[in-house]
Amino acid sequence: MEIVEAFRAAAKYSASVHVHLRYAGGKEPETGLSALEEVVAAAAATRAPLHVVHITSMGLKYTPQLIAMVEGGKKKWPRT
């Protein structure tokens, strides 16, 4: 997967990965949940820092759930 390779490269150089979630918008907003799962998993697997850009405008009504997912990831895989 290309996204995982990008995370690996970032981790190698201690750089953070800034992403916009795919599938964002009014047409398919619920798919943002799977998009966030994808990047959180890539960050966890590679240990690269993750920054999700515009989570509130991309998540729409799912914003509280998306933020909870990010918080859960931070607790499960804390940065040292």
Buried (B, 14 or more C-beta within 10 A) or exposed (E): EEBBEBBBEBBEEEEEBEBEBBBBEEEEBEBBBEBBEBBBBBBBEBBBBBEBEEBEEBBBEBBEEBBEBBEEBEEEEEEE
